[in-house]
């Protein structure tokens, strides 16, 4: 799955919702909603500022394999 101690897991994935990468993964893993609605659970908004990283996390959650180094690069 993923290293639970990876430093990117504690980074804020979107300033709008204030959720960490770890929280976003848990939300995505526990919902059957499509991406657009699941994204709102994480961010609480309709902005596109964090869309790319959240799309990747959503897809990774669906397939159960996480490339946290890629997520870290997307977060900048």
N, C-alpha and C positions, 0 to 999 in steps of 0.2 A: 504494500500500500504506500506509505510514506513515512519518513523519519519524523516522529512526533516532536523532536527537539530542533528541527530545522528553523533557523532564525526568521525566515520569511513568514512563518505561520503566525507570528505575533505582530506583524506589520498591518497597519490600517489599509484595507483594500480599496476603500472609497471614503473620502472625507464626508460625503453627504450622510451616510448612515452610521459612520464611526465603527463599523464592524471590522474585525481582523480577518485575515485570510483563513485562519482556523474556523472562525464562526461562519464564514461564507461557505466553506466546505461542508460543515455540519448541516447548514440550511439546505444546500443543494442536494445533499444525500438523503434528506428527510422529506423531500417534496416530490410530487409527481407533476407539478405545474410546468408549463412550457417556460423557456428561458425568460421571456419578457416579464412574466408575472413573478417568477422566482427571483429575478433581479431586483424587483421592487421590495421583496422581503429583506434583501440585503441592504439596499441603498435607501429605500423609502422615497425615491424620486424617479423622474423620467429622464434625467440628464444622461448624456453619453460620455461623460468624462472618464468613466472606468469600464466602459463596455467591453473593450478588448480583453482585459484581464479577467473579467467576470465570465465572458463567453468561454475562455479557456478553462477556467475552474469548473464551470458547468459541464463542459464536455468531459473533462477529466473525471469528474464525479460520476458521470454516466457510465464511463468505461472502467472506473475503479483503479486507474493508474494515474499517478500524479508526478509531474515533472516540476518540482518546486524551484529548480534553477531557472526554468523558463518563466515561471510566474515572477520570480525575483527580477528577471530582466525586464519584463513588462511593467513592473511597478516602478522601475527606474532607480 
